[in-house]
Amino acid sequence: MKKKYIYILLTDTGTLFSKTIKQYTKAPYNHASIAFDLNLNEMYSFGRRNPRNPINSGFVKEDVLEGIYRAFPQTKCVLYKFEVDEEKLEKLKSIIDKFEKNKDMYYYNLLGIVGVAFNEPIEPRNSFFCSQFVGEVLNRAGVIYWDKRTSLVTPNDFRNLPGFEVVYEGMLLEYEPIKSKI
């Protein structure tokens, strides 16, 4: 039976917002996304719907050649893979599908970012920030159970998870499957 993987992409775009977060966290990456393929064609997160407008944010299907990544081509990243069984993979896809079908009812949890700074979960209804979303999806699918609320999960928390294997680290547009599309 062929192995199944999910992929977690952590990025640092260098935007003013990401620089502000980085000043506080001192972590190398400040955005998290979940993908279902090594080429990052099916990748999801909570972030900007328009690369030039940080206010218009929510659930997004990300495209590494468009949107925020096109606007910030110097994005640094690390890509992890994690083996899952078929049942968990289908559960993850089902959860993401529900988010996608109802994307207009979801908002970016900016207050939650402030909550992380004070280690206080802030969870407005239908609101997530990027790592909260990825952490929540993994939790709901039974892939990872966190020792804290998902509203306190940061991109840095993914860096030391058991079973997560680094696939690539460097400039996002230098990642071979993406570089070959440019």
Buried (B, 14 or more C-beta within 10 A) or exposed (E): EEEBBBBBBBBBBBBEBBEEBBEEBEBBBBBBBBBBEBBBBBBBBBBBBEBEEBEEBBBBBBEBEEBBBEBBEEBBBBBBBBEBEEEBBEBBBEBBEEBEEEBEEBBBBBEBBEBBEEEEBBBEEEBBBBBBBBBBBBBBBEBBEBEEBBBBBBBBBBBEEEEBEEBBBEBBBEBEBBEEEE
